Amino acid sequence: MSGQGRSSAMKMKVVLVLCIVVLIQTEVAHAAVYNVGGSGGWTFNTVGWPKGKRFSAGDILAFNYPSGAHNVVAVNKDGYNKCSTPSGAKVYNKGGDKVKLAKGQNYFICNFPGHCESGMKISVFVM
């Protein structure tokens, strides 16, 4: 009997480990990566790029641009509307920047002079 009990306990551990692996893979599989601006990348007139897309918390925005030509600044609504950078805003400037989306409204601009005003900004609503 005790051998059978150990075998049963071992099977339960294997099942538990498999369940954990499946849950982890399911969570990873749900996160999508979006290339901002499509094949053109993060550039001018991308303000309309998010239209028609559904974003979920944990999805990744990939901002592809030549380093030194642009940047990405995570801003608040006021910063987005005024094309200004609030103090303490997170600035990405390497090109190929990947930003994980949080639930709610997410705002991004390029704060190089004139870029945001030329449509280099996006507002993304995340479910």
N, C-alpha and C positions, 0 to 999 in steps of 0.2 A: 504494500500500500504506500509506504513512504516514497518509493521510487516513482510511483505513479503520481504522487503529489508534487514531487520536484519537477517532473516532466510537464505537468499542468501549469505550474508556476512559471516555468521557463517559456512555455508557449504564450502565456499572458504577457510576459515581458517583451517577447518578440512582437506580438500584436501591438502593444503599447508603443514601442519604438517605431514600428511601421506607420501607425496613426500620426505620430509626431512628425515624421518625415513628410507624409502626405500633406499635413496642414501647413508646414513650412513651404513646401513647393507650391501649394495653392496660393498662399499669400504672395509669393514672389511672382507667380504667373499673372496675378491680377494687376500688378504695376505695369503701366505702359510707358514707353518712352516716345516723346513727341519732339521732332526736330522743328523748332520755331522758325517759321518762314518757309517751311518745306525745303525744296532743293536749293532755293536761293539763300537760305540761311537767315540769320539775324541781320537785317539791313533796313533800309528806308521803306516806308509804306507797308509795314507788317501789322499795323494797328488792327486790321480786319482779319488777320490770320486765325484767331481762335473761333470765329463764327462757324457754327454747325458741329463743333467738336464737343464731346462730353468728357470731362476730366474728373478723376476720382482722387481722393486723398492718397498720397503716396506715389502718384504718377510723377514722372520725371520730364522736365522741360530741358532739352538740349539746345543751348544757344551757340550756334556755330558761326564764327566770324574770325577774320584775321586779327591776331593779337596786336594791339596798338591802334587799330582802326576804329574800334568801338569798345563799349563795355556794357554790362548789365547791372542795373541797380534795382534791388527790391525796395519798393517805396510803398507809402500809404496812398489812400485815395487823393488826398490833397496834393501830394507830390506828383501823382499821375496826371491830375487835371492841370496843374501849373507847370509841369515839366521841371520840377525842382527836386533837389535831393535833401530830404530831412536829415538832421544830424543823427548819427548812429546808424544810418542805412547801410545795409550789406551791399558791397560793391564787388562784382566779379569782373576780371579783366584779362583772363588768360586766353579766351577763345576756346570753344569746345566746353564751355561751362555747363554743368548739370545741376539743376535745382529741383529739389523734391517739393512737390506742391502740398500745401496745407489746406484743410477744409475751409471753405468760405471764399472770399474774393482775394485774389493775388494780383499785384500790380508790379510791372517791370518797365523800366525806361532805359534808354542810353542817355547818359548825361553829358556827352560830348556836345559842345556848343552847336545848337541848331538841329541836332539829330532827333531828339524827342519831338520837337516842333514839326519835323518833316515826317512824322508818323512812325518813328522808331520807338514804339511803346506798345505794350499789350496789357489787357486786363482779362484775367481768366477766373471764371467762377468754378469752384471745385465742390463736388458733392461729397 
